[in-house]
C-alpha cells in the first residue's frame, strides 16, 4: 500500500537534504574532530580546557556572544542530524518527518529573532524558510496520503476496541475507501496512491477479516515474525552490529576500547591515582563531547523540549544587548 507514498517521501527527503546542504552547507558542515592522539575518554589526546568554560557557566555569567554562539551551534547540530534520517515505511517516513522537524527549527528561529535579531540568526532563517516553503505543497499531499494509511490501520486494529464481526470491519474499511474516492483531490499522486491502496485491499480482502470472527485467531503472522526479529536483535547485540562500534566511540569515547577492571575496589584504586584536577577536566571534556550529540533524537517531544530550552536561554538575555 505504501509504495507510492514511500517513493514520493524519499524524493522529498533527497530534495530537502540537497537544497539545505547547498544553502546552509557552511553552517551545518560536520564539526572537525580533534587531532588523533593518545586514547582518552574522548578518544583523542586531551586538549587544553579553560578553567571556567563558557558552555557551563550560569546564565547570569554567560555573555551575549557565548550564548549566541552556543545556540547557533546547537541549532546547526539539530539541522545536520535531521538530514540523516532514514525511513521505515509505512508509518515512519523520513521526508515528512524531516520537514516537520525542520519547521520546528524555523519557528524557533522566528521567536529568537523576534526577541533579539542577529546577523547569524537572520541568515539561518532566510536560507531555511524558502526551502521549507517550496516543499509545502508536496508535504501536504504526502501528509494526506500518510493519514489515509494511519486511518486504515486504526480501522483494522483489533486490540482495545469493542468486539466487531468481520463483516462490520469490512464495511467500515470500504466505507472509508469510498469516502476517500469521493472527496480526494484530482491530484495525480493522490489518485495513484489511492488506486494502489484500493487494489491491495481488494487483493487481500478474501482473507483479511476472518480473524474478527474467530476468537484468538491472529490477524497475521507478524507476531511470529517478530520473534525472529527479536532473536536477530539479540544476536547483533551479542556479536556486534555494523557501524555500532564507530558510533559508540564517537559518542562515548575510547573507554570502550580499554579493558575494564575486575572489581569496584580495583576501579577505586586506579581512579585514586588520578589527581582531582585531571579527573574534573576529563569529566568536563567528556560532557562537552557528549553535548555534540544531544540533539540526535527522533522523538518529537524531546526535540521540542530541547528547542524550548534554547529559547528560554535566549529570552533570558536582555532584548537590547548589543
N, C-alpha and C positions, 0 to 999 in steps of 0.2 A: 504493500500500500504506500509506503513512504518513499519509494524510489524516486519519483519525480521531485518530491519535496527535498529529499536528501541531496540530489544533484544540484538543484537550484540553490540550496543553502550553501553547498560547497563553493559554488561560483560566487555567491555573495561574500563568503568569508575571504576567498582569494582576492576579490576586488578590493574590499576594505583594507585588507592587510597590505596590499601593494600600494594603494594610494596613501596610506598612513606612513609607510616606510619612505615613500618618495617625499612626502611633505614634512614629516617630523623626524626623519632619519637622524639628523644631527642631535636631536634631543633624546631620542629613545634608544640610541645605539648602545649595544651591550657594554656594561661597565668594564673597564680594564681590570684584569686580575693583577694582584701584586706579583712581583718578580718571584719565580720559583726559588726555593732555597731549602733550608733545614725544615723538616716536618714539625709543625706545631699544631695547636688546636685548629687553627685556620688553614693549615696545610702549607704555610709559607714561612719564610724567615720573619721573625717578629719585626714589625715596623714600629717606628717611633710613635709614641702615644702622648698626646697632651695630658697634662695633669688634670685639667678640667675640660674635657671635650665638649664643644658646643651642643652636640646632639643630645647630651644627657643633662644639660643644665635645666634649671627650673624655668617656667615661663617668665617669671619676673626678671631672671638674669639674662635670658636669651634676647639678643638684639634683633632688630628687624631683618637684617641681612641673613643672619643664621637661620631664622625661622623660614624666611622666604626660600632660601636655597634647599633646606630640608624638605619642605612641602613640594617644591618643584621636582626634586629627585624622587620622592615617593609617588607622585602622580605619573612621572615618566616610567617608573618601575611597573606601575599598575597597567599602563598602556602597553608596555613591552610584553608583559605576561599575557594580556588578553590576545595578543597576536599569535600566541602559541596554542590556543585552544583547539581541541580535536573533537570531532562529532561522534556520537553513538546513537544513530537513528534507531527507532523512530522518534523518540521524545527529546533526546539531548542533541540539539542542533547547534553547531558551533557558530555558524554565521549569525543566526538570530541572537544567540547569547552574547556574541561579541558586540553587536550593535547596541543591544540593551545595556550592557555594562559600560561601553564607551559613552553612551548617552548620559549615564550617571556621572561619569567623569566630566562631561561637558557641562552639566548642570552645576556640578561642584565648582568648576572654573567660573561660571557666571556669578555664583554667590561670593566667591573670593574677590572677583573683580569689583562687584558692587560695593564691597567694604573698602578695598584698597587696590586700585589698579596699578599694576607694574608692567613694564615692557615685556617681560618674560611670560607672565600670565596672559597678556593680550595676544602674544604671538601664538601660544599653545591653543588658545580658544579660537583665534581667527583661522588657524590651519585645520583644526579638528572639526569645527562646526560645518563648513561647506561639504566635507566628506560625508558626514552623517546625514546632512540634508539631502545630498544627492542620492542616497540609497533608501530614503524613507518610503518611496513608492514600492520598491521591491520588498522592503521589510514588512510593510503592511500586508502585501499579498501572501508572503510566506507565513506570516503570523496567523492569517486567516486559515490557511491550509493546515498549519500545525494544530490549530484549535479544533479543526474537524477530527483529526486523529485522536486528540485527547478526549473529545466528547464521545467518540466511538468506544474508546477504552473504558470510559465511565459507564456507558450503557451496557457493555458486556461484563463489567465487573460483577463478580458473584458474592464476594465477602462483604459483610456489613450492610447488606440490603435485605429487604423482606423477600420471602420466597416467591419466585416467579417461574412460571412454566416456560418451556422452550418457545412456545407459540407467542407468549407475551413479549419475550425478549426479541424475537424475530420481528414482531410488529413494531416495537419501539425503534429497533435499528433501521428498518426500512422506512419508517415514518420520518426519521431524521434524515436519511439519504434523500427522500423525496423533498423534504424541506430545503435541503441544500440545492437540489436541482432546480427548484422553483425560484429561489432567491439569490443564487450566486450571480456574480457579475459576469459579463461576456468576455472576461479576460482569458486569453488562450491558455495561460499557465494554470489558472484555476479549473478551466474545463478539462485540461489534460489530467490534472491531479484527481479531479472528481471521477473521471472515467476510469482511471486506474483503481480508485477505491471501490467503485461500483463493480467492476469486473472481478476484482479479487474477492469481494464479499459474495457475489453470486457463485463463484467457483468453490468457495469454502462453505457456503450456506448448507448444503445437504448434511454435513457432519458437524456443524457448528453449534447446534442448540440442544443436542441430546443430554449434555451434562446438566442442564437445568431441570430435566425431568427425572433423572436417575440420581438418588441421593449418593453422595460421596464419590461420584464419578468425576475425576479430574477433567478440567476443560481441555488441557493439552498435556503433552509430556514434558513441559518446561521444567516442572519440579524435578523430574529425574535428570534432565539435562543439567540443572543447576548443581546436582550432586557431583557430576563430573567436573564442572567448573570450580566448585569448591576444592575438590581434590587437586586440580591443576594449580589453583592459587596456593595451596599448602605446599605443593612440591616446589613452586617457584620461590616461596618464602624460605624453604629449607635449602635449596640448591643454588639459589641466586637468580636474579632477573636481569635480563639485558638492559644495560643503561642505569640500573639501580645504584651500583657502586659509585658511578660518577656523580649521581645526584646526591648521594649521602655525603661524599667527600666535599662537594660544593657547598652543601648546607651545614654539615656538622663538623667538617674538618678532618684532619689526619688522625685524630684519636681513633677513628675506625680502623686504621691500619696498625695501631700499636697494640700488642697483646695486653690484655687486662690482667691485673694482679689477681691472685687466687683468693684473697680474703680481704675483709674490711680492715683488719689490723695491718696487713701489708700495704693497703692503699693509704691508710692514715700515716704510716711510717714514711712512705715515699713522698706524700704531699707535704709532710712536715719539713722536708729538706728544702722546700721552695720558700723563698722569702715572701712575707706578706705583700710586699710591694709588687714583686713579679707576678704573684698569683692574682692580685687585683687587676693588674694590667692585662693579663691573659684572659681573665673573665670578661673584662671590658672589650677586648679585641674580638672575642667570640660573640658578644652581644651585638656589637656593631656589624659584624659579619652576618649574623642571622637576620638583622634588620633588612638586609637586601632582599630577603625572601618573604617578608611578612605580608606582602600584597599578592602573593601567589596563591590565590584561593578562588574556587569556582562557586563558593557559597554566596548567593546574592545577599543574604542577611549579614554575613560577616564583612563583605566588601562595603556594604552601605554603612555599617558601623565605623569602618576604618575611614571612610570619606567624611563622616560626621566628625570624627575626632580631628581630622585635618582642618576642617572648617572651624572647629572650636579653638584650635591653636591660632589660626589666622585671625579670627574675630577677637581674640584676646589682645591683639595689637591695637594701638591707637590708630584711628582712621586717618589721622593727619601725619603719620610717620613718614618721613622723607628718606 
